[in-house]
């Protein structure tokens, strides 16, 4: 369906997507909450929900209204789609003309953006975020993984996904103590990288690989 809705210039048929238009409208609403703080209803939103926080960081609370939770849910969705809050802000800012957000421009960015081609948020922002890139090939992940291998006194080093998975599957079988420790080291490293990625997207907090290590 997404390919069909993409513009003809991007290989689609240009079929209108109501879902994408609603997402674009939600992005405009989020931008207004972020930017147009002089409007009365936005002042109320800031006083009731944001206070000392902002629309890009605030988390929903149990007693928040259903509508507010939906706005934050949509915020998280578009941040995930485009890689970071700053990327979302840049996309919306590009759609502004004379102080007004052009929904059609945001819609085109949404509909022609391949959902699987999220930008890496760890270090190499121009790279596509695949499992291979995220966990071992990204400069951030490679830095962290090399530190782990040095600490474990590995006799070999690699940041290639296929080689590491093959090594994990064929060389680390058994119940030996060191094999268990190495399996744990790999598992914890993957967990730490995934956690750092999610913190950058949803909490806008970034840590150095030395600290993560």
N, C-alpha and C positions, 0 to 999 in steps of 0.2 A: 504493500500500500504506500509506503514512504517513497519508493522509486516512482510510482505512478504520479504522486503528487508533486514531485520535483519539477522544476521548470524544464522546458524543452532544451534549453542551453546546457542543462546538467544531465540530459539523457532521460528525462521523465516526460509525462504527458501534460503536465500543468494542471492537473485536476485539483480543485480547491479542497483544502483540508480544514474543516471546522475546528478540529482538535488543535492544530497548530495555530490557528487564528486566536483561539481562546488562550493558548499559552502566551502568545504575543501580547494579548490584552493584559494578562496577569503580569508580564514583565514590565509593561508600561505602568501599571498600578504600583508595583514595587519601586520603580524608579521615582514615581511621584512622592512616595513615602520617604524615599531617600533624599530627594532634591528639593521639592516644593514645600518646605516647612512653614511657609507663611499662610497656607490654606487652613481654614478653620478645622475641617475634619481631620487633616493630617496632624494638626496640633493636638487634637484629641487622641489620635492613635499614639503619638509620641508620649503623651501624658499617661495613657492607660496601659500601653504594652511595651514601649521601648525604654522610656525614662533615660537611664544612663547608657543604654546600649544602642545599637543601630540595627537596621533591617537586615543587614548581611550576617550578623552574628547572633542575634537574639534567638533563644530556643523557646519552644512552646511550653506552656505550663498546663497542668491538669484542668484548671478552672478557666482557661482561655476559651473564647467563643469558637464555634465550629468554623466560622468563616476565617478567623485569624489563623487557625491551624492549617486551613487549606492554602492560605497565602504563603505561609512558611513552607508547607509541603511543596508547593510549586517553585518557591525560591531554591530549595535544595535540589529539585529536579533539574532546573536550568543550569545551576552551578555544576552539577555532575555532567550535564550534557556538554558544556563548553569548557570544562576543566577547572575553573576558579571563579570567584566572585568578581575579580578584576576583569576577567575576560567578558563576563556578562555585562559589566558596567561599560566596557569599551564598545560592545555591540550596540547597546542601547544609545550610548552617546553618539555613535555614528549615524543613528537614525533621527537625531534631533535636527529640526530646521526651524529657526526663529523661536527657539525655546519650546517647541512642541515636538512630541515624539510621534514619528510616522509609523503607524502600525504595519503598514505594508512592507516597510524596509525590514523590520524585525521579523515579520512573517517569512520573507524571502531567506533571511539568514537561517531561520529555524528549518524551513522545508528543504533547503539545499545543503544542510549540514548532515553528513553521515553520522548517525548516532554512535557508530562503532569507532569513529576516528576522534576520540577525545585526546586533547593535548596532554602530554606528560606534565604533571604539576610538581615533580620533584626537583628537576634541574633543567633538562633539555626540553624546553617548552615547544620547540618546533617539531618534536618527534611524536609520532602516534603512540598512544598508550596501549600497548599490547601486553600480554602476560610476560612474554620474553623480555620486552624492553623494561617494563616496570620493575620486575624483581631482580634482574641481574645485569642487564645491558645498559641501563641508565647510569650516568656518571655518579649519581648519588648512591644508587644501589650497589654499583661496582665498588665504590669506596668502602661502604659498610661491609660488604661480603669479603673483600680483600683483608680487612682488619680482622674479621672473624677467622679467616683461614690462617692468617699469621699467628693469631692467638692460639689456634688449635695445632700449630706446627704442621700444617698440611704439607705433604711432599710435592703436591702439584697445585696449581691455581688455574681457575677458569671462571669467566663470567658469561659463558655461553650456556643458554638455557638447556639445549639438547644434551650437551655433554654432562651438565650437572645432574639432570634428571636420569640419564643413563647410569652415571656413577652412583647416584642414590639407590637406583633400582637393582643394580648388579653387584656393587662392591660393599654395600652396607647391610646386607642380609646377615642374620645371625643374632646371637645373644651376648656377644662380647661387650665388655664395658665400654671400650673406646668406640665401638660401632654405635652403641646406644647414645653416647655423648655426641658423636658427629651427626647422627640423625636429629638429635635434639637441637644442635647448633643450627642446622639448616632450617628446621621448622621454626625456631624462634626468630631467625633472621627474616624469613618470609613474613612472619607475623608482624615484626617490627616495621618492615618496609610498608606493608599494607596499612598499618595503624598510622604511620607518618603521612601517607598519602591521604587518608580520610581526614586527619586533623587539618591538613592544609585546605581541603575542600570545604569541610563543614564547620570548622572552628577557626579557620584562617590563622593557624599557628604553625610556624615552621621551625624545625630544629636542625642543627648541623649533624652530619653523619657521625662525627666524633662523639657527640652527646648521645645519640641513639645507640651507638656501640657500647 
